[in-house]
């Protein structure tokens, strides 16, 4: 498969270069400023009562635009190169540096970008407009001020679109679209009770921060057979945070023009998803990608182990999003996805 070869090449490049951002000749401690970090929670005294606002993902990107700042945040509070690593990785070819002068951790960005490479960006955006892919963000209790220490944020995977006129149009992201959410995103269907939520979310300096363990569902097109049904993969976002400037639009709309999902991808969960896109364990490409991914691990899955000399078992990641006003439009189970490799044994790094 052509895409499998591209994936193998991309991950091999990631391992060889320790990500897109790790070749820093002459990078020294002199003048280094690390710490592009998620904003801290404001004083608990701040905040008041608020209603509910809802938005849906209208843009998704895995790598920042050329004229934009790099995606990601300093997740381990370590300035790796010249500072220490968050964990040990005997398979790593070099120091696995952060993005210089920022401390940004985003080793997984290149791997994620291969699912929808640059040449398929328009197809990805089209899948958001059609409701094939997407997220709904629901914010409850924000008082509308720049600092609110206590609110609830819920995330839902999207499986369809009702549309404002009862038909099946493309989403306009104007506040009238009704998104259908995945049943697996729910604990209760009657009130769309969310499976993924944070009751301790906050707004600091106008920036929303919410924490989750979240399985982000993506319908990935078959690149060798356009007529084949897409494969469903789950990007396993652990200790993830949704971060971005928050804005109320009208009475109930949510807008976040610069949102990001950042966190850690456990290696064993990454391997479990490869079979869903047809990269079976008995293939030569799988062995190459497994070895390269293991060599690229740059964080422990648990933040409590950062800098404690434990073995790396996760990739840092960052996904760029735009959230536009929308409505919740019900729930449904996604269409069955093919399983081209059947049942395969769990895989781990050495």
C-alpha angles and dihedrals in degrees: 000000000000094000091051090056090049090050092050091049092048095050092045088053089049092054094045093050098030087238135319091297109047109089101094111156109189094012105149139164092258108109093353114154115187129175117089088165138169110266117262123246114270123237113302088234091067123089138050142197121319142164133238129289127183135198139170132217109266097171134027129186134171098195125038121251115263093254095045133087115263115276118249145047138249097272100174099038088233125121097219107201110056091012128062128284122257090234143352124271116180090187095056117112095212145350098303095223127206121242101287119263092004109063088224115168113205111136092143097057095092094049092050092048090060091065087066107013122198094268089059096048094109089051090052093051089047090055089056092052091049094049092243090121132015152099133249118211118201119192120192128185102015109148093205096249125123091247121044118154099192128049141119126246125187130190127206131184114232124231102167152357129240098185128211096275100048092255130099107265128150116272116266095192090221097125097269100084115109112211122204112221129216115262088225088063090063137081092186125020100198094071099017089252105191128238091199114053145133118212091184099057119136146187118232121181089345093308120120117220122187129165127215148154096228136175104212109207118216128181103217117201121235102248095198098047117033091189094057119098115259122258119242116227128179117218102211105221110189126189083000126170132202107217129177148111110289126216132175114224114198117320100323111006126116125206127184111171098180105031125153136190108212133173144090133319113208110225096226091055090050091056091050090060096051093075090056090065093046099265097132124194093243092062125098090229091059092056091049093048093046092052093046094047092050089052090052099052108125107168141042113245090238116062089210087072097054112131094004097113094250122145117275112246104164143054121231113234144182129193122191118221142178116207119202130186114281144144136243108250106183135280141276142167114259120248113271112271124217120256102208095176100041119212114345133183119260114265129213136177118259 
